[in-house]
Every structure is written in structure tokens, then in C-alpha cells.
Amino acid sequence: MDTSPRLPAFILADWYKNDLVIAGNGYTSLRKSVIPVKKREPVVIKQLGDHLQKITILVNSAEGAFLSDKEFTLLSNILKACNLTMADVAIVNWYRTPANFTEIKQQLGPKFLLLFQVTTTEIDLPFSIPMYQIQQYDQCELLQSASLEQMLGETDAAKLEKSKLWSALRKMWDSFIKA
């Protein structure tokens, strides 16, 4: 009878996950090849607007530097309805500048982050949120929305998206809208 102390297999596997392979009744030592993680260069964020109210708007538009003319007009009208102007916000085209949340936070320091067709996963946040639900994270209020392109026009679907956005913005920016 063998009375030598033995560690459970799950502890050994955890301790030696990159170095040890358990095969059958014996142990064989193998070194796993570790693929080096590529470090990406930090992104320098380009913005449109003066960002006076620390409202950052991320869009995902392949057209133009920031938005198409129609999308820009729609966004301007939304801001106007909230008693805000382009001076109050910073528009960042995530399609052209794929920054993560840490970079956005460090470079822009937003109090509010509005995501149009950009998900929390795409900006490397550890959670996801349903569309039009306000989420607090790291002293910032986040709101995820459909694209501005989906809100263009007078179709029922476009009106529904605008209505959902307006309802969420009224909660998020209540102090601006009442002003």
C-alpha cells in the first residue's frame, strides 16, 4: 500500500497548466507553446465637437470622417431637442478610430458615453447592456443605441428607434432637457 502524500489532480493541473500533461497513470512533462500577445499601439482619438459637457458620442460609420450628412443632421436635431449643441459633445467615429473604453476615458474623460451601433464588447468593457438601458460604469453613464442610419426617414421602424432613444435620453440628460 502506497502511503506517500498525493495532491489531487485538479490542483496539479491548475499549478502546471502550461507545463504538465497527465497521460494515463504516469506524468509526462511537456511545455505548451505560448503564442505572444500582440500589443496594439494606443489609439489617438479624433473628435468632432468641443466636448464642453463631457458627452462623448461613438458612432460606427464607414461614410465620411464622422457621419454622413443625413446622420449628422439627425444627430444635430436630437442634440437641439436636448438643449445641447456640437460644442457640448465630442463625436468619435469608432469605425475610423477603434478606441477601447480605457483610451476613451483617458483621452476624453466622458461623463456620458452614447454608443450608436457600437457595443460595450467592442470597446472592451467586461459587460453588455441592452439597447436603450442606462448603465453606470467608472463614473460614466453609458447608453447603447441602434445606428443613426436606422433612425433616418419616417418609417415605423425608424420612428420606433427614435422614440426609444428619446425616452432613454430624457432619463440620462434630464438636467439638460429641462434647462
VOBA-1610 file (N, C-alpha, C; in pm, whole numbers, padded with zeros to 5 digits, always signed):
BEGIN
Met+00084-00118+00000Met+00000+00000+00000Met+00089+00125+00000Asp+00059+00215-00091Asp+00138+00338-00105Asp+00082+00444-00010Thr+00165+00492+00086Thr+00120+00592+00183Thr+00181+00730+00156Ser+00246+00747+00042Ser+00305+00879+00012Ser+00193+00980-00017Pro+00214+01102+00030Pro+00108+01203+00009Pro+00096+01239-00140Arg-00027+01257-00184Arg-00052+01293-00324Arg-00148+01412-00328Leu-00119+01499-00418Leu-00208+01614-00440Leu-00317+01573-00538Pro-00435+01626-00519Pro-00543+01595-00615Pro-00505+01644-00755Ala-00554+01576-00855Ala-00520+01607-00994Ala-00559+01751-01033Phe-00672+01801-00981Phe-00715+01936-01019Phe-00618+02043-00970Ile-00551+02019-00856Ile-00452+02116-00807Ile-00328+02112-00895Leu-00283+01992-00927Leu-00168+01979-01017Leu-00196+02043-01152Ala-00314+02016-01204Ala-00350+02073-01334Ala-00351+02225-01329Asp-00399+02282-01219Asp-00402+02428-01206Asp-00262+02485-01192Trp-00179+02421-01113Trp-00042+02470-01092Trp+00044+02461-01216Tyr+00026+02354-01292Tyr+00113+02327-01405Tyr+00038+02329-01538Lys-00058+02415-01552Lys-00141+02412-01672Lys-00063+02436-01801Asn+00049+02504-01795Asn+00129+02527-01916Asn+00249+02433-01927Asp+00271+02350-01826Asp+00392+02270-01824Asp+00370+02120-01813Leu+00254+02076-01772Leu+00239+01936-01740Leu+00119+01877-01811Val+00139+01760-01868Val+00029+01687-01931Val+00018+01554-01859Ile-00101+01523-01811Ile-00123+01396-01742Ile-00175+01297-01846Ala-00099+01189-01865Ala-00137+01090-01965Ala-00141+00952-01898Gly-00257+00891-01893Gly-00271+00758-01834Gly-00236+00761-01686Asn-00152+00665-01640Asn-00113+00656-01500Asn+00014+00735-01467Gly+00089+00775-01569Gly+00215+00845-01546Gly+00204+00992-01583Tyr+00307+01066-01550Tyr+00311+01207-01581Tyr+00416+01232-01688Thr+00384+01308-01786Thr+00479+01345-01890Thr+00489+01497-01891Ser+00608+01548-01883Ser+00628+01692-01881Ser+00642+01744-02023Leu+00558+01833-02061Leu+00564+01897-02192Leu+00545+02047-02173Arg+00608+02124-02254Arg+00593+02269-02248Arg+00501+02312-02361Lys+00390+02376-02328Lys+00300+02428-02430Lys+00364+02548-02496Ser+00344+02559-02625Ser+00395+02678-02691Ser+00301+02794-02660Val+00358+02901-02614Val+00279+03018-02578Val+00287+03116-02693Ile+00172+03154-02745Ile+00165+03250-02854Ile+00175+03390-02795Pro+00272+03467-02838Pro+00285+03602-02781Pro+00165+03688-02819Val+00122+03764-02722Val+00009+03854-02744Val+00063+03982-02807Lys+00004+04019-02920Lys+00045+04141-02987Lys-00009+04261-02912Lys+00080+04351-02878Lys+00035+04475-02818Lys+00000+04571-02930Arg-00115+04631-02922Arg-00152+04726-03025Arg-00112+04865-02979Glu-00084+04946-03074Glu-00047+05084-03044Glu-00169+05157-02989Pro-00150+05244-02891Pro-00263+05321-02840Pro-00323+05407-02952Val-00452+05421-02948Val-00524+05497-03049Val-00529+05643-03007Val-00501+05731-03101Val-00519+05874-03078Val-00658+05908-03129Ile-00744+05951-03038Ile-00884+05973-03071Ile-00903+06108-03139Lys-00968+06101-03255Lys-01005+06223-03329Lys-01152+06249-03300Gln-01183+06374-03271Gln-01321+06407-03233Gln-01371+06526-03311Leu-01502+06535-03318Leu-01571+06649-03376Leu-01656+06708-03265Gly-01635+06833-03233Gly-01707+06899-03124Gly-01612+06939-03013Asp-01658+07029-02927Asp-01573+07085-02822Asp-01577+07009-02690His-01678+06925-02670His-01685+06836-02554His-01701+06911-02421Leu-01769+07025-02423Leu-01782+07108-02303Leu-01861+07040-02191Gln-01960+06960-02225Gln-02041+06891-02124Gln-01993+06749-02098Lys-01880+06712-02157Lys-01820+06579-02139Lys-01914+06467-02185Ile-01983+06493-02297Ile-02070+06393-02359Ile-01996+06341-02481Thr-01961+06213-02478Thr-01892+06150-02589Thr-01991+06063-02665Ile-01995+06081-02795Ile-02086+06005-02881Ile-02002+05922-02976Leu-02010+05791-02961Leu-01939+05700-03051Leu-02035+05656-03160Val-01993+05674-03284Val-02071+05628-03399Val-01987+05526-03474Asn-02049+05450-03560Asn-01980+05347-03637Asn-02019+05366-03783Ser-01953+05461-03848Ser-01993+05500-03983Ser-01877+05487-04080Ala-01899+05410-04187Ala-01798+05396-04292Ala-01798+05517-04385Glu-01905+05595-04381Glu-01917+05712-04468Glu-01854+05835-04404Gly-01766+05900-04475Gly-01709+06025-04428Gly-01620+06008-04306Ala-01567+06119-04261Ala-01477+06117-04145Ala-01553+06084-04017Phe-01675+06135-04005Phe-01754+06110-03883Phe-01890+06051-03915Leu-01972+06124-03990Leu-02108+06081-04022Leu-02145+06127-04162Ser-02245+06062-04220Ser-02300+06114-04345Ser-02375+06243-04313Asp-02404+06322-04414Asp-02476+06449-04393Asp-02612+06426-04328Lys-02683+06324-04372Lys-02817+06297-04317Lys-02807+06255-04170Glu-02710+06170-04138Glu-02692+06126-03999Glu-02651+06244-03910Phe-02564+06330-03962Phe-02520+06446-03885Phe-02637+06540-03857Thr-02722+06560-03957Thr-02841+06645-03939Thr-02933+06586-03833Leu-02956+06455-03838Leu-03040+06388-03739Leu-02981+06404-03600Leu-02852+06379-03585Leu-02787+06391-03454Leu-02793+06535-03404Ser-02773+06631-03491Ser-02782+06772-03452Ser-02922+06805-03401Asn-03024+06752-03468Asn-03163+06775-03424Asn-03191+06709-03289Ile-03135+06591-03268Ile-03151+06524-03139Ile-03087+06608-03029Leu-02965+06655-03055Leu-02895+06739-02956Leu-02973+06867-02929Lys-03025+06928-03034Lys-03103+07052-03019Lys-03226+07028-02932Ala-03292+06915-02951Ala-03410+06882-02870Ala-03373+06863-02723Cys-03247+06830-02697Cys-03198+06811-02560Cys-03131+06938-02506Asn-03146+07049-02576Asn-03083+07177-02540Asn-02931+07167-02537Leu-02876+07093-02631Leu-02732+07076-02644Leu-02690+07116-02786Thr-02561+07146-02802Thr-02506+07179-02933Thr-02381+07095-02956Met-02321+07112-03072Met-02196+07042-03103Met-02084+07085-03009Ala-02095+07202-02950Ala-01994+07247-02854Ala-01997+07163-02727Asp-02111+07103-02698Asp-02127+07025-02574Asp-02076+06882-02586Val-02061+06831-02708Val-02032+06690-02728Val-01902+06669-02806Ala-01854+06547-02802Ala-01744+06504-02889Ala-01795+06381-02965Ile-01797+06392-03097Ile-01835+06277-03180Ile-01707+06207-03221Val-01703+06076-03199Val-01588+05993-03237Val-01641+05883-03327Asn-01581+05870-03445Asn-01620+05763-03536Asn-01536+05639-03503Trp-01597+05546-03431Trp-01528+05425-03388Trp-01482+05341-03507Tyr-01551+05352-03619Tyr-01512+05280-03741Tyr-01372+05324-03785Arg-01342+05451-03773Arg-01212+05506-03813Arg-01109+05504-03698Thr-01158+05515-03574Thr-01073+05519-03456Thr-01124+05416-03355Pro-01084+05288-03369Pro-01139+05184-03281Pro-01077+05186-03141Ala-01111+05286-03065Ala-01059+05302-02930Ala-01136+05214-02832Asn-01068+05172-02726Asn-01137+05098-02622Asn-01180+05196-02512Phe-01253+05145-02414Phe-01307+05233-02310Phe-01196+05302-02232Thr-01090+05231-02202Thr-00979+05290-02126Thr-00920+05409-02201Glu-00899+05393-02330Glu-00845+05504-02411Glu-00943+05621-02417Ile-01070+05590-02432Ile-01173+05695-02436Ile-01174+05769-02303Lys-01171+05694-02195Lys-01174+05753-02060Lys-01050+05840-02036Gln-00933+05791-02074Gln-00809+05866-02051Gln-00801+05992-02136Gln-00840+05981-02262Gln-00823+06095-02353Gln-00937+06195-02348Leu-01059+06149-02322Leu-01173+06239-02327Leu-01241+06261-02191Gly-01229+06166-02102Gly-01291+06177-01970Gly-01440+06202-01974Pro-01517+06118-02046Pro-01660+06144-02058Pro-01739+06120-01929Lys-01841+06203-01909Lys-01940+06178-01803Lys-02052+06093-01861Phe-02076+06110-01991Phe-02180+06037-02063Phe-02117+05978-02189Leu-02149+05852-02218Leu-02099+05786-02337Leu-02218+05724-02409Leu-02246+05778-02527Leu-02358+05731-02609Leu-02301+05651-02724Leu-02343+05525-02736Leu-02290+05433-02836Leu-02394+05408-02945Phe-02367+05456-03066Phe-02454+05429-03180Phe-02391+05319-03263Gln-02452+05203-03261Gln-02406+05085-03335Gln-02264+05045-03296Val-02230+05065-03171Val-02105+05018-03112Val-02146+04949-02982Thr-02094+04830-02960Thr-02132+04756-02839Thr-02028+04775-02729Thr-02067+04745-02607Thr-01975+04754-02495Thr-01860+04653-02512Thr-01887+04540-02574Thr-01783+04441-02601Thr-01678+04497-02696Glu-01720+04572-02795Glu-01627+04627-02894Glu-01533+04731-02833Ile-01575+04794-02725Ile-01487+04891-02659Ile-01423+04830-02534Asp-01421+04698-02531Asp-01352+04619-02427Asp-01406+04640-02286Leu-01535+04655-02273Leu-01594+04660-02139Leu-01630+04517-02098Pro-01626+04488-01969Pro-01647+04350-01923Pro-01795+04310-01910Phe-01883+04383-01973Phe-02026+04354-01962Phe-02096+04400-02089Ser-02220+04356-02103Ser-02303+04406-02213Ser-02429+04464-02151Ile-02489+04557-02223Ile-02613+04618-02174Ile-02717+04613-02286Pro-02842+04600-02249Pro-02947+04604-02351Pro-02955+04744-02412Met-03002+04748-02534Met-03021+04876-02602Met-03113+04966-02519Tyr-03078+05092-02513Tyr-03156+05198-02450Tyr-03168+05185-02299Gln-03080+05106-02239Gln-03076+05098-02093Gln-02952+05173-02046Ile-02969+05263-01951Ile-02858+05343-01899Ile-02780+05258-01799Gln-02648+05259-01813Gln-02561+05182-01726Gln-02451+05272-01670Gln-02433+05269-01540Gln-02324+05343-01475Gln-02200+05255-01474Tyr-02085+05313-01510Tyr-01959+05240-01502Tyr-01844+05340-01496Asp-01760+05328-01397Asp-01639+05409-01384Asp-01669+05559-01397Gln-01766+05606-01320Gln-01808+05746-01317Gln-01854+05797-01454Cys-01916+05709-01529Cys-01965+05743-01663Cys-02100+05674-01683Glu-02195+05745-01744Glu-02323+05685-01780Glu-02317+05642-01925Leu-02347+05515-01951Leu-02341+05461-02086Leu-02480+05431-02137Leu-02499+05451-02267Leu-02624+05420-02332Leu-02592+05365-02470Gln-02645+05248-02499Gln-02622+05184-02628Gln-02748+05197-02713Ser-02729+05235-02840Ser-02841+05262-02929Ser-02817+05198-03066Ala-02925+05187-03142Ala-02914+05146-03281Ala-02841+05256-03358Ser-02806+05230-03480Ser-02734+05330-03560Ser-02826+05447-03596Leu-02764+05560-03621Leu-02840+05677-03667Leu-02903+05648-03802Glu-02836+05568-03883Glu-02889+05532-04015Glu-03024+05463-04003Gln-03041+05379-03900Gln-03169+05310-03879Gln-03280+05406-03838Met-03242+05524-03790Met-03341+05622-03744Met-03378+05724-03852Leu-03312+05716-03965Leu-03342+05809-04074Leu-03476+05774-04138Gly-03546+05876-04181Gly-03671+05854-04251Gly-03790+05854-04159Glu-03903+05825-04217Glu-04030+05829-04142Glu-04099+05694-04137Thr-04025+05587-04153Thr-04085+05454-04143Thr-04122+05426-03997Asp-04209+05329-03977Asp-04247+05292-03841Asp-04126+05244-03761Ala-04037+05169-03825Ala-03918+05118-03756Ala-03827+05233-03713Ala-03808+05332-03801Ala-03724+05448-03769Ala-03786+05530-03656Lys-03917+05548-03662Lys-03986+05623-03556Lys-03977+05551-03422Leu-03985+05419-03423Leu-03976+05340-03301Leu-03837+05355-03238Glu-03732+05346-03319Glu-03596+05362-03267Glu-03575+05502-03210Lys-03624+05604-03280Lys-03611+05742-03231Lys-03686+05760-03099Ser-03801+05696-03089Ser-03880+05705-02967Ser-03808+05640-02849Lys-03750+05523-02872Lys-03675+05454-02766Lys-03554+05538-02722Leu-03485+05595-02821Leu-03368+05678-02790Leu-03411+05801-02712Trp-03515+05868-02756Trp-03562+05989-02688Trp-03599+05960-02543Ser-03668+05850-02520Ser-03708+05813-02385Ser-03584+05792-02296Ala-03484+05724-02348Ala-03362+05699-02270Ala-03283+05828-02247Leu-03275+05913-02349Leu-03202+06040-02335Leu-03268+06132-02234Arg-03400+06129-02228Arg-03471+06211-02129Arg-03431+06171-01987Lys-03411+06042-01964Lys-03366+05996-01832Lys-03219+06032-01809Met-03139+06011-01911Met-02995+06030-01899Met-02958+06179-01888Trp-03019+06261-01969Trp-02984+06402-01978Trp-03095+06492-01926Asp-03165+06448-01825Asp-03278+06523-01771Asp-03241+06667-01739Ser-03124+06689-01683Ser-03084+06825-01644Ser-03065+06915-01765Phe-03021+06860-01878Phe-03004+06941-01999Phe-03138+06971-02063Ile-03224+06870-02069Ile-03352+06884-02140Ile-03442+06983-02069Lys-03442+06984-01936Lys-03527+07077-01861Lys-03478+07221-01866Ala-03349+07239-01892Ala-03289+07373-01889Ala-03353+07468-01988
//
